[in-house]
């Protein structure tokens, strides 16, 4: 028998999910999959990280119990389904592996170079990156056709929307399997790519190279604000997106993020300290910390004003400026260009794309008549929700690991 999720959908029992990275996202995602009945291995490079994650999960579950969202018995069973490990042996028989390690391309390449060869060749693989290109991450992945982005709004154990992001080599059949898997969790997946309905015309040479969060922000802004519109996301990077009066996505600007620049100053310059973010009260700083805040925070505000002015000159008309991102609260009080602050721009954009595309996906998955063409699945894969009794895949059919892979844990 299969387990049922909160929507009452049948899921296949004994599926093994590996979450790599025991930060806030890894801990939260572990609860999402465990709640749906999956066996979860939370992998991390250090025991201390696993201990923090275990405590965080316990705290999350205590809050959910107090709010009446889960019973004590449900919470206990959920936590029993999660195991904590620093050994990559857990990856040998996974059906899905989701990576949520540090947002650094070199670190992700190093991780996937190893992990994608330890995992079975038919396992689904995904990264939770929010700012790195999926196609670039996939360059180190063995069999990249099964690799994609699975980007959740934080915290995923409370929020329903999930971006599923196609890479250049991601095959459609694997993409649809991931869509069904996330949907089976009781969540609302959105396949994000220029190929779906966004309400935008892509006016750039390579639409697939556009960061998917940028596309989501631009789609919502174009549908809900006067055109032309410029969106700015103040996060790890500061990104500008430009949509003209005809809803054509023209491109944008990418700059180092406010906190990224400040952190680099503290790390690379021996005489400069690490400083806590705040809005400077004047342009002229009277000590080192105030000078750094003025240059970074006020400098970002001037960047927003100046870049937006240059964009308006190129467009030949004024543009609506919409700002989002966790660091915006420090910057927008210092901006002189009229703007709208929307901290939930990405969330609203994902909801919009879900509304635009969910009916299409539902029709795609309706039963077909025998005479209709069915999309082939990659050899060796079964759908995660097929209405039949689940069968555990035989370990005899696994690809034997090389000796060097066996030592990876």
N, C-alpha and C positions, 0 to 999 in steps of 0.2 A: 504494500500500500504506500501511496505517496502522502506527504504532509500537505496541509492546506495553509495558504497565507491568509492575511487579513481580508483579502477580497474573496476568499473561498475558492481560489483557483488551485488546481492540483499541481504540485511541484514534485520533481523526482527526488526520492529519498537517497541518502548516502552520497549526494554530490559533495565533493571536497573543494572548498574555496580557500585560496591562500591570499591573505592581505599582507603586502610587503611594506613595512614602514609603520612604526607604532606611535606615530604622532597623533594629534587630535583627529585627523581625517581617518587614519587607519583604525583607531579605536572605535570611532563612530560607525564606520563601514562594517566592522566586525559585528556590531550589534544588528545592523540591517540584515546581513546574510544569516546570522544565527537566529534571528526572530522568524525568518522564513523557513527554518528547519534545516538549513545546511550545516554541515560540519566545517568549522572555520579554523584555520591555522594562522595566527598572527605572528609573522616573522619580523625580527628586527636584528640589527647588527650588534646590539648590546643588551645585556640583562637589565641594566638600569632603565632603559627605554621601555622594555616590556613591563617592568614593575610600575612605572608611571601610567602606562596604558591600562593595566589591570585595575589600578586605583581609580582611574578616570571612568572606566566602564562601570565599576561598582557604584561610583557617585552618580553617573547618569541613570542607572537602573533604580537607585534609591529615590531619585527625583521623580522618575516615571511612576513608581509605586505610590509615592505620596500624592501625586496628581491623579491617581486612579486610572492611569493609562495602561498599566499592566498589573496583573496580580503577583503576589509574592511567589507563587508556584511557577508562573510563566517566566518571571525574571530569573529564578534559580535555574530553570531548564535552559534558558538562553545562555547563561554564563557557563553552564556545563558543556555547551557545544563549542566553546572557544578554547583552543589550546595555545600556549605561548612558547615560542621557540627561537633560538638563534641558529638552528641547524637548517641548511637548505635541503636536507633530506625530505622535508615536508612537501617540497615542490615536485617530487618524483611522480606522484599520482594525483595531482590536482586536475580539476576539470576547468577551473577558471583561476587566473592569478591577476590581481589588481595591485599595481605598484603605486605607493603614495609616499615616496622618499623625498629627500630634499629637492627643491626646484633648481637643479643644476644639470646642464646637459651632459657634462663629462661623467657625473655620478650616475645618471640614468643609463648612459651608454655602457658603463662598466657593469652596472647591475644586470641589464638585459642581455649583455654578451654572454653571461654565465647562466642566468636564470632561464632564459628561453631555450637553452640546450638541456637543462635538467628536466624541465617540464615535458610531459608527453607531447608528441608532435600534433595531436588533435586538440590540445587544450586551448581555450580562449585566453588571450592575453590583453591586458589593458593598462594604460597609465592614467592617473588622476591629475595630470598636469593641468594647470589653468593658463599658463603663459607660453609654453614651449610648443613648437610645431610637432604634430604627431608624426609626420613624414620624416622629420629629422631624428626624432627619438627612435623611430623604427629602423634606422640604418644599422643598428647593432643587434636587431632581433632576428633570431633564426626562424624561418618561415614567417615573414612579416605580413603575409596575406591574412593571418588570424589576429593581427594586432590592431588596436584602435584606442581612442581616448574614451574614458568613462569618467566624466567630470561631474561631480556632485556639488550642489550648493551646501554650504556648511551650516549646521551639522546634518548630515544625511539621515541620521536616525529620527530626525524630526521633520525635515523638509522633503517634499515628494519629487522634485524635478531633478532629472539627470540628463546631461548632454552625452550623447554617444557620437563620437567624432571620427570620421573616416580619414585614414591616411591614404597616401597615393597608391599603396599596394594592397590596401584592405579589400578583401573580396566581399561582394554583396551578401553571399550566403552566411558568412560569419557575422556580418553586420546585423542581419536580421535575427540571427540566433541570440546575439547580445540584446537586441531590442526585446525579444520575447522573454529572455531571462530577467531583465530589469522590470519589465511589466509584471512578471510573475511574482516579484517581490512586493507587489501592491504599490509600486511607484509609477511615475509618469515619465517615461523616457522620450527624448526628442533627438532624432538623428539630425545633427547639425552639419550642413555642408552647403556650398553654393548650389547644389543640385536640388535642394528642397525649396518649398515655397517660403519666401521671406518678404515678399512685397518689394524687393529691390532688384534692379538690373545691375549686374556686376560690370563695372567699367574699367577693370584692371586686367592686365595681360594674363595673370595666373590666379584665378579666383580661389583655387584650392590652397594657395599659400597664405591666404588671409587668416589670421588668428580667429578661432571660432567665437571667442568672447567678444571680439570686435564686431563680428558680423551680427551677433545677437543684440548688442547695444545699438548698433546702427539701424537694425530692422525696427526695433521698438520706437526709437526716436523719430524715424521717418514716418511712422504710422500715427504718431501722437503729438508732434510738435510742428510749428510752421517751418516750411522749407525755404531755402536750404538749411540744413542743420549740421552742426559740428558736435560730436560727443567727445568727452575727455574722461578717461578712467585713470584716477590717481592711485595706482597700486605699486607692485614691484617695479613695473615700468609705467611711464606716463604715456598713454596712447591717445592719439587724436584720430577720429574717423570723420570723413566728409561725405555727405549725401546732398546732391544738388536738387534743384527745384523739380526735376523730373524723376526723382527717386532713383537716381543712378549713384551707386557707390563708387566714388572717385578714387579712394585711397586714404592716406592719412599721414601721420607723423608718429614716430616712436622715439622716446627719450628715456634716459635713465630715470628710475623712480626716485621720489624724494627720499625715502628711507634708505634706498640702495646707495644713493650718493653720499648721504650722511655717514652711513656705515663704512663706506670705502674711505672717507676722509679719516675716520677714527682708526681704521685698520692699517692704512698705508702711510699715514703721516705721523711720525713718532711723537711730535709735540702737540698733536691735537687729540682731545678726549672724545669719548663716545658721549653724545648728548641726548636728552629726552626731548621728543618733539613737542613744540608749542608754537603758537603764533607770535612772532616778534612784535613789539610795540613801536619800534622805530626802525628805519633803514640803517641807521648808524649804530653799530654795536659797541658797547663800552667795555666788554671783556671777550675772551676767546669764545665762550659758549654762545653769547649773544651775537657775535659776528658770524658764527657758523649757522645759527638759526636764521639770521637775516639773509645770508647768502643762499641758503637752501630753501627755506619756506617762502620768503618774499621773492627770491629768485624764481621759484616755480610759479608764483602768481603772475610775475612779469612775463614769464614764458607763455602762460596761458593767454594773457592779453595780447602779447606780441605775435604769437603764432596765429591766433584767431584773426587778428587784423590782416596779417599777410594772406591768410586763406580767403578772407572777404575780398581783398584786392584782386586775387586771382579769379574768384567767382564773379566779380563785378557787381556785387550787391551784398547787403548785410545778411548775416546768418544767425540763426538761433543757436545759442551755446548751452549745452546740457552737460553737467559735470556729475560724476559718480566716483565711487571708490572710497575705501576706508580712511584715506589720508586727506580727503577733500575738506574736512571740517577745519583743518589748520590753514588751508590755502584760500578758500573762497572769500573769507572776510577781507582779504587783501587784494582781491581782483577788482579791476575797474570796469571791465566789460560786463554788460548786463548778462546774467546767466540764470539758469534754473538748476537747482541741486536736487538730484533724485538718487538717494542711496540704494534704491531697489531696482535700478535700471536693468541689471542683468536678470534678476528674478522675473521682472515683468516681461522682458524680452523672451525668456524661455517659455513663459506661459503663453505668449502670443504665438510663438512657433509651434507649440504643442496644439493650440487651437487651429492653426492653419493646416497642420499636417496630420494630426491624429486620425481624422476620418479616412484619409488616404491610406494610412497604414492598416487601419482596421479592415478596409475593403481588400487590401492586399492579402490579408491573412484569413479571409473568409474561405470556407470550403469551396473548391472548384469542382465542376463537373468532370467526369472521367475524360471527356474529350478535350479539355483545356490543357494548355501547356503548363507544366509545373517547373519552377526554378530548381535546378539541380543543387544539391548540397555537396560540399566537399566530401571526398571518400572518407569513411570512418566516423563521420559525425552523425549524431542523432539530435533531433530537436529537444529542447529542454522541457517543452510542454507539448506532448503529442496525444494526450488523452488515453494512452495505453499504460499498462502496468510497467513501471520502471524496471530496468534490468541493469545490474552493475556490470560495468565493462570488465572483462577478464584481464588480469594483470599479465597473463601469458602473451597478450597481444601488444604489450608495451615495447617501445623501442629500447633495447639494452643500452645502458649508459656506458660511456667510455670510462676508463680508470680515472682520468683526471677529473671527470664530472663527479665521480663517486666521492672524491676528496673535497668537493666544494663546500660542504657543510662544516 
